[in-house]
């Protein structure tokens, strides 16, 4: 109900509804307090950079954001202008980071290795000016898709147990004209550690070995990071691979072509001395250190494949182990007669051990040697009337001195 005032009587209002009353007066200082805590005199929020306080530094990423067909080497770099780089992170689509380092007092970052081909990369970089204010930049790019490629075929195989003479050997599917780029992408390590050096044979083969034979029990690891490596103009590697093998016991067998005997030494102790037949006059066996590179229980040997025409064609040579790429084997021989072994040299350059046809007798010298040999075991031939086997003929690597090996 509304009560009207009497004529001449002053109007009375509730204190809470009076304009400018105590509540309104209380709100004014609160608003002033909020304003004082939340902003500067010009109204800009405190803690945020204005145009006058922004970082002077600038980050420049090359190649630019969205670039395609980018070279895998030499194209990527990050620079800072009017400041120093604080951090640079480059990752591929799988989150793998690219190693690199900041140089020039913070002015430049470059990757320490090549990039992968056909790969999308993301770059995140931060620089600071002299007052410590940050500037950041982001970019993504994609590397080239190669039209011509190469790979490396390696030996020994992953997980293989080998003899102490086995080198790490890589044969490339294309001749390499940029060897340094390829070398940087190939690493060979050993545990326990030992210095290991690579040596080129021509432009398509790269072998690695230590100064002396591997120590028994050594674990060797080969890493191929060839993806994106330009091995020759316009030809890029496509391979990323890691393989490991283990060195077994030490076995070195020495063939004396003059006495026609072979002495087998394992871990420093003589296991057996075996009568042999080596190369006949005119077809002598190579001298030097050779490595067993493959084993076959039975194989065919045809003189036409090694330059001897139709002089022989034996379809069932037992217990054959290859010593050179040119056709030198140490193998079982059933056709020369047992009296030949230890008395005369009658082969076309191979080292023969007495055997039976079919290789089924486990007690023959050839069967015993085959059973007790590993890929990577050494066979050393001495006192033959022929030259020393070439280092690149099979795994003749050990015939080079350490100084000559390192020079290559």
ABEGO torsion letter per residue (X at the ends): XBBBBBBGBBBBBBAAABBGBAAAAAAAAAAAAAAAAABBAAGBBBGBBBAAABBABBBBBOBBBGBBGBBABGABBBBBBGEBBABBBBBBAAGBBBBBBBBGGGABBBBABBBBBGBBBBBBBBBBBAAGBBBBBBBBBBBBBBABBBBBBBOBBBGBBBBAABBBBBBBABBBABAAAAAAABBBBBOBBBBBBBBBBEAABBBBBBABBBBBGBBBBBBBBABGBBABBGBBBABBBBBBBBBBBBBBBBBBAAAGBBBBBBGGBBABBBBBBBBBBGABBBBEBBBBABBBABBBBBAAAAGAEAABBBABBBGBBBABAAGBBBBBBAAAEAAABGABBABAGBBBBBBBBGGABAABAAAAAAAABBBGBBBBBBGBBBBBBBAABEBAAAABBAAAAAAX
